[in-house]
Amino acid sequence: MKKITHDEKLLWMLKYCKRNNVTLELQGECGLGRECVGIITHDTFPDYWWTNDEYERLDNNGDVWVPENAYHKHPCVAVLGRGEEAEAQLYEWLMWFETNNFKIETTEIPEKELTEGDKILGQFHYVRMVKINKENNETNN
């Protein structure tokens, strides 16, 4: 098997982002100013699992593989660091999502569910990775 170059990984990630209507973020920040790389839409890194207010898991995504330097304080698609090593981990993660039939789902947060924090931060959308059932192309939620 041919070894893929870093430039080829970047090109694949750009094509993945175009197919999925997201932006490749190679100069991002998450948490309190931690440098990271990831994918974003509506200024948000997609969550790969989510919970309700009681921290009960609400998705059916199963066990999601995460790279070594995945941001660890929130389950979002962001890898800590910048440069080739972080970008290579993001590439492997996006390949895993694609191979395991995940799509990016963006929905508007209903007004009644918006918190004051959401409003202050300007976050009006849920953005999340959702495992789809390949047989009938439906989400597993």
VEXDREN-2710 file (C-alpha; in Angstrom, 1 decimal):
% VEXDREN-2710
k/r/px/py/pz
1/MET/0.0/0.0/0.0
2/LYS/1.3/3.4/-1.0
3/LYS/2.1/5.8/1.9
4/ILE/0.0/8.9/1.6
5/THR/1.8/12.3/1.9
6/HIS/0.8/15.1/4.2
7/ASP/-0.4/17.2/1.2
8/GLU/-2.6/14.2/0.0
9/LYS/-4.1/14.0/3.5
10/LEU/-4.9/17.8/3.5
11/LEU/-6.4/17.5/0.0
12/TRP/-8.6/14.5/1.1
13/MET/-9.7/16.5/4.2
14/LEU/-10.6/19.5/2.0
15/LYS/-12.7/17.2/-0.2
16/TYR/-14.4/15.6/2.8
17/CYS/-15.3/19.1/4.1
18/LYS/-16.7/20.1/0.8
19/ARG/-18.8/16.9/0.6
20/ASN/-20.1/17.5/4.1
21/ASN/-20.6/21.3/4.1
22/VAL/-18.1/22.0/6.8
23/THR/-14.9/24.0/7.0
24/LEU/-11.4/22.5/7.7
25/GLU/-10.1/24.5/10.6
26/LEU/-6.3/24.3/10.9
27/GLN/-5.8/27.4/13.1
28/GLY/-8.6/26.7/15.6
29/GLU/-9.0/27.1/19.4
30/CYS/-11.2/25.1/21.8
31/GLY/-11.8/25.3/25.5
32/LEU/-9.9/28.3/26.9
33/GLY/-7.7/29.1/24.0
34/ARG/-6.2/25.7/23.4
35/GLU/-4.8/25.4/19.9
36/CYS/-6.5/22.8/17.8
37/VAL/-7.4/21.5/14.3
38/GLY/-10.8/20.2/13.4
39/ILE/-13.9/20.7/11.3
40/ILE/-16.5/23.4/12.0
41/THR/-19.8/24.6/10.8
42/HIS/-21.8/27.5/12.3
43/ASP/-18.6/28.3/14.3
44/THR/-19.0/24.9/16.1
45/PHE/-16.9/21.8/16.2
46/PRO/-19.4/18.9/15.7
47/ASP/-20.1/16.7/18.8
48/TYR/-19.6/13.0/18.3
49/TRP/-21.9/12.1/21.2
50/TRP/-24.4/14.1/23.3
51/THR/-26.3/13.9/26.5
52/ASN/-29.3/15.5/28.2
53/ASP/-29.2/17.7/31.3
54/GLU/-28.8/14.6/33.5
55/TYR/-25.8/13.5/31.5
56/GLU/-27.6/10.5/30.1
57/ARG/-26.3/9.6/26.7
58/LEU/-28.9/10.3/24.0
59/ASP/-27.2/9.0/20.8
60/ASN/-26.8/5.6/19.3
61/ASN/-23.3/6.2/17.9
62/GLY/-21.7/3.4/19.8
63/ASP/-18.1/3.6/20.7
64/VAL/-16.4/6.4/18.7
65/TRP/-12.7/6.0/18.1
66/VAL/-10.8/9.1/19.1
67/PRO/-7.1/9.9/18.3
68/GLU/-4.5/10.3/21.0
69/ASN/-4.7/14.1/21.1
70/ALA/-8.5/14.5/20.7
71/TYR/-9.8/17.4/22.8
72/HIS/-10.8/15.8/26.1
73/LYS/-13.0/18.2/27.9
74/HIS/-15.9/18.1/25.4
75/PRO/-16.7/15.3/22.9
76/CYS/-16.2/17.3/19.7
77/VAL/-14.2/16.7/16.5
78/ALA/-11.1/18.7/17.4
79/VAL/-7.5/17.5/17.9
80/LEU/-5.2/19.5/20.2
81/GLY/-2.2/21.1/18.6
82/ARG/-1.3/22.5/15.2
83/GLY/0.8/21.3/12.3
84/GLU/1.5/18.0/10.7
85/GLU/1.1/15.7/13.7
86/ALA/-2.3/17.1/14.7
87/GLU/-3.5/17.3/11.1
88/ALA/-2.5/13.6/10.6
89/GLN/-4.6/12.6/13.6
90/LEU/-7.5/14.6/12.3
91/TYR/-7.2/12.9/8.9
92/GLU/-7.3/9.5/10.6
93/TRP/-10.3/10.5/12.6
94/LEU/-12.3/11.8/9.6
95/MET/-11.4/8.7/7.7
96/TRP/-12.8/6.6/10.6
97/PHE/-16.0/8.6/10.6
98/GLU/-16.4/8.1/6.8
99/THR/-15.6/4.4/7.0
100/ASN/-18.1/3.9/9.8
101/ASN/-20.9/5.7/8.1
102/PHE/-21.2/9.0/10.0
103/LYS/-22.8/12.1/8.6
104/ILE/-22.7/15.6/10.0
105/GLU/-26.1/16.7/11.2
106/THR/-26.9/20.4/11.7
107/THR/-30.2/21.5/13.2
108/GLU/-31.5/24.7/14.7
109/ILE/-31.9/24.7/18.4
110/PRO/-35.5/25.2/19.3
111/GLU/-36.1/28.6/21.0
112/LYS/-37.4/26.9/24.2
113/GLU/-34.1/24.9/24.5
114/LEU/-31.7/27.8/24.0
115/THR/-29.8/28.6/27.2
116/GLU/-28.5/32.0/28.2
117/GLY/-25.0/30.6/27.5
118/ASP/-26.0/29.6/24.0
119/LYS/-27.4/33.1/23.3
120/ILE/-24.3/34.8/24.7
121/LEU/-22.0/32.6/22.7
122/GLY/-24.2/32.9/19.6
123/GLN/-24.7/29.1/19.3
124/PHE/-28.0/28.5/17.7
125/HIS/-27.4/25.1/16.1
126/TYR/-26.8/21.6/17.2
127/VAL/-23.9/20.2/15.1
128/ARG/-23.1/16.6/15.6
129/MET/-21.8/13.4/14.0
130/VAL/-24.5/10.9/13.6
131/LYS/-24.1/7.2/12.6
132/ILE/-26.3/6.3/9.7
133/ASN/-27.9/3.0/8.9
134/LYS/-26.4/2.3/5.5
135/GLU/-29.2/-0.1/4.5
136/ASN/-31.9/2.6/4.6
137/ASN/-29.8/5.7/5.0
138/GLU/-31.5/6.7/8.3
139/THR/-29.8/7.9/11.4
140/ASN/-29.6/5.5/14.4
141/ASN/-31.2/8.0/16.8
END
